[in-house]
């Protein structure tokens, strides 16, 4: 099997997949993004090119970096067409366990040195069920926006070897991320803590305790959070927040039950930044009200 230590494959061309692809290409990897939908694949490449141009224009990247990033990127429509023996394959498809298991099984057949899931809530042990080599599998939970957020949560199971953990730490270092290592459980460390806060903030809006803006201001000024929990929910996506809440509710009970307001907003298409409206209004990726 060919050894391709410089190849980095991302499965899924949504917001997280594009972000992971961008930081990997910026770190010098040859990046393959797997996306069955041609329009989504094109949109991801356009988004990455825009981020790279902005980084160079604002002096955060050396001249010529944007062109190099674009040259390192390409897309394919099927996992079977991605490079064999890649340094790492990261799946970043929607938070549905059955979908992720199928994608990961197909990805494992490509023989990556490290196989990882970007899931933010589903137990890694559960996702490893169809794998032949769960010892080479772990969670690599990136945060949105991937290019700006330094944290990378590495999730290990009882089957994950020390060599796999160390390999994940080395990849984090190359990507310029600050890693933490946590044991596998639904929601890991960050999603359990983040969703507990965000869901309570939604309940406060729902019951009229305060406005979304004032709740966010309380956390920003009172606890020095760079972004309040409701604005963060808009950035993450209300649909994503709802999916995670339901996963955590199934694991830990009704303390993570999604508030009625969150369910209604998702059902009405108010998904946050990506739809233009959530707890705030958004235009061209910027919060306007």
Residue pairs with C-beta under 8 A, 6 or more apart in sequence:
1 84
1 85
1 111
2 83
2 84
2 85
3 85
4 30
4 83
4 84
4 85
4 86
4 87
5 87
5 113
6 28
6 29
6 30
6 87
7 29
7 30
7 31
7 32
7 83
7 85
7 86
7 87
8 21
8 24
8 25
8 29
8 30
8 31
8 32
8 86
8 87
8 88
8 90
9 31
9 32
9 33
9 34
9 82
9 83
9 86
9 88
9 89
9 90
9 107
9 110
9 112
10 17
10 20
10 21
10 24
10 31
10 32
10 33
10 34
10 89
10 90
10 92
11 17
11 33
11 34
11 79
11 82
11 89
11 90
11 91
11 92
11 93
11 103
11 107
12 33
12 34
12 35
12 91
12 92
12 93
12 94
13 21
13 33
13 34
13 35
13 37
13 40
13 41
13 43
13 44
13 75
14 40
14 44
14 92
14 93
14 94
15 144
15 237
15 274
16 92
16 118
16 142
16 144
16 146
17 33
17 35
17 44
17 92
17 93
17 118
18 33
18 44
18 47
18 48
19 142
19 144
19 145
19 146
19 147
20 90
20 92
20 118
20 142
20 146
21 31
21 33
21 44
21 48
21 73
22 47
22 48
22 51
22 52
22 69
22 146
22 147
23 142
23 146
23 147
23 175
23 176
23 177
24 31
24 175
25 31
25 48
25 52
25 68
25 69
25 72
25 73
26 52
26 55
26 61
26 65
26 69
26 147
27 174
27 175
27 176
28 72
28 174
29 72
29 87
30 72
30 83
31 72
31 73
31 74
32 74
32 75
32 76
32 82
32 83
32 86
33 41
33 44
33 45
33 73
33 74
33 75
33 76
34 75
34 76
34 77
34 78
34 79
34 81
34 82
35 41
35 44
35 75
35 77
36 77
36 78
38 77
41 75
41 77
42 75
44 75
45 70
45 73
45 75
48 69
48 70
48 73
49 66
49 69
49 70
51 147
52 61
52 65
52 66
52 69
52 70
53 66
55 61
55 65
55 66
55 147
56 62
56 63
56 64
56 65
56 66
76 82
79 103
79 106
79 107
79 109
79 110
80 106
80 109
80 110
82 89
82 107
82 110
83 110
84 110
84 111
85 110
85 111
85 112
85 113
86 110
86 112
86 113
87 112
87 113
87 114
87 171
88 112
88 113
88 114
88 115
88 116
88 140
88 171
89 107
89 110
89 112
89 114
89 115
89 116
90 116
90 117
90 118
90 140
91 100
91 103
91 104
91 107
91 116
91 117
91 118
92 118
93 99
93 100
93 103
94 243
95 119
95 120
95 121
95 122
95 240
95 243
95 244
95 247
96 243
97 122
97 126
97 127
100 117
100 119
100 122
100 127
101 127
101 129
101 130
102 130
104 115
104 117
104 127
104 128
104 130
104 131
104 137
105 130
105 131
107 115
108 115
108 131
108 132
108 133
108 137
112 136
113 136
113 167
114 136
114 137
114 138
114 164
114 167
114 168
114 171
115 131
115 133
115 136
115 137
116 137
116 138
116 139
116 140
116 168
117 124
117 127
117 137
117 139
117 140
118 139
118 140
118 141
118 142
119 127
119 139
119 141
120 141
120 187
120 188
120 190
120 191
120 240
120 244
121 186
121 187
121 188
121 191
121 195
121 243
121 244
121 247
121 248
122 186
122 247
123 184
123 185
123 186
123 251
124 137
124 138
124 139
124 155
124 156
124 157
124 160
124 184
125 157
125 158
125 159
125 184
127 137
128 134
128 137
128 157
128 159
131 137
134 157
134 159
134 160
135 159
135 160
135 161
135 164
136 161
136 164
137 157
137 159
137 160
137 164
138 154
138 155
138 156
138 157
138 160
138 164
138 165
138 168
139 153
139 154
139 155
139 156
139 184
139 188
140 152
140 153
140 154
140 155
140 168
140 171
140 172
141 152
141 153
141 154
141 155
141 188
141 190
141 191
142 149
142 152
142 177
143 149
143 151
143 152
143 153
143 190
144 235
144 236
145 235
150 176
150 177
150 178
151 177
151 178
151 179
151 180
151 190
152 172
152 175
152 177
152 178
152 179
152 180
153 179
153 180
153 182
153 188
153 189
153 190
154 165
154 168
154 169
154 172
154 179
154 180
154 181
154 182
155 182
155 183
155 184
155 188
156 164
156 165
156 181
156 182
156 183
156 184
157 183
157 184
158 184
165 181
168 179
169 179
169 181
172 178
172 179
173 179
180 189
182 188
182 189
185 192
185 251
186 192
186 247
186 248
186 250
186 251
186 252
187 195
187 244
187 247
187 248
187 251
187 252
191 244
191 248
192 248
192 252
194 229
194 232
195 241
195 244
195 245
195 248
195 256
196 255
196 256
197 219
197 229
198 229
198 230
198 232
198 233
198 241
199 241
199 245
199 256
199 258
199 259
199 262
200 229
201 212
201 215
201 216
201 219
201 228
201 229
201 230
201 233
202 230
202 233
202 259
202 261
202 262
203 259
203 261
204 210
204 215
205 211
205 212
205 215
205 230
205 261
205 279
206 259
206 260
206 261
209 215
210 218
212 228
212 230
212 231
212 279
212 280
213 280
215 228
215 229
215 230
216 227
216 228
216 229
216 230
216 231
217 228
218 228
219 225
219 228
219 229
220 226
220 227
220 228
227 235
230 279
230 280
231 279
231 280
231 287
233 241
233 272
233 278
233 279
234 272
234 273
234 278
234 279
234 280
234 282
234 287
235 272
235 273
236 272
237 271
237 272
237 273
237 274
238 262
238 265
238 266
238 270
238 271
238 272
238 278
239 266
239 271
241 258
241 262
242 258
242 262
242 263
242 266
245 256
245 257
245 258
245 262
246 258
248 256
249 256
249 257
249 258
265 271
265 278
269 275
270 277
270 278
271 278
272 278
272 279
272 282
273 282
273 285
273 287
276 282
276 283
280 287
280 288
280 289
281 287
281 288
281 289
282 288
